[in-house]
């Protein structure tokens, strides 16, 4: 498995993405049978620990962006302000009446695990694997589109086609923006923080297709020009930033 990181990095990424999807579905199925909705959270935390130790043993944490941002790169992303601003949009929907302390705790655990794992898989494994093909812009776009289309599995969870389409549009834009930011800063960690906060706002707020439509519209208005700005800054950044990180181990 570890050899695939060098010989077939894209295949290596897709294998881990498949493992993650299977883990989510097993967690939800078992949790439903046990009447314990927090089971998925615990299972994904275990998967996250396995992923971190797997990379640490191979000396690949920094290579996949699990490190601090490179000095002087934060201004290139406008300090992530456009991204973090949209994390508050979904709170306009209000909170459901059934939200209690236990549900909130498991929601936080779930979004923390999901945020870290998805950033590591899509902005770490997949993006770095695609970068080996030589075209950085294409790698960024493909990783973002793949991230968005990956949410189509939510159709199995009862999402309507409209809800699914809205989620995919938002996820593609967010995925592309986060990929640009990861390349510019050399780190996925700010993206992890954003991902956790954004998912939390969607998890603990009331369900509303109308508000979801408005939210996606605002996200599009914010992120499309932001992505174009990031693309321009990446073009001007130079080889020192855009080069693939050196492997260790």
Buried (B, 14 or more C-beta within 10 A) or exposed (E): EEEBBEEBBBEBBBBBBEBBEEBBBEBBEEBEEEEBBBBBBBBBBEBBEEBBEBBEEBEBBBBBBBBEBBEEBBEBBBEBEBBBEBBEBBBBBEEEEEBEEEBBEBBBBBBBBBBBBBBBBBBBBBBBBBBEEEEBBEBBBBBBBBBBEBBBEEEEEEBEEEBBBBBBBBBBBBBBBBBBBBBBBBBBBBBBBBBBBBBBBBBBBBEBEEBBBBBBEBBEEBBEEBBEBBBEBBEEBEEEBBEEBEEEE
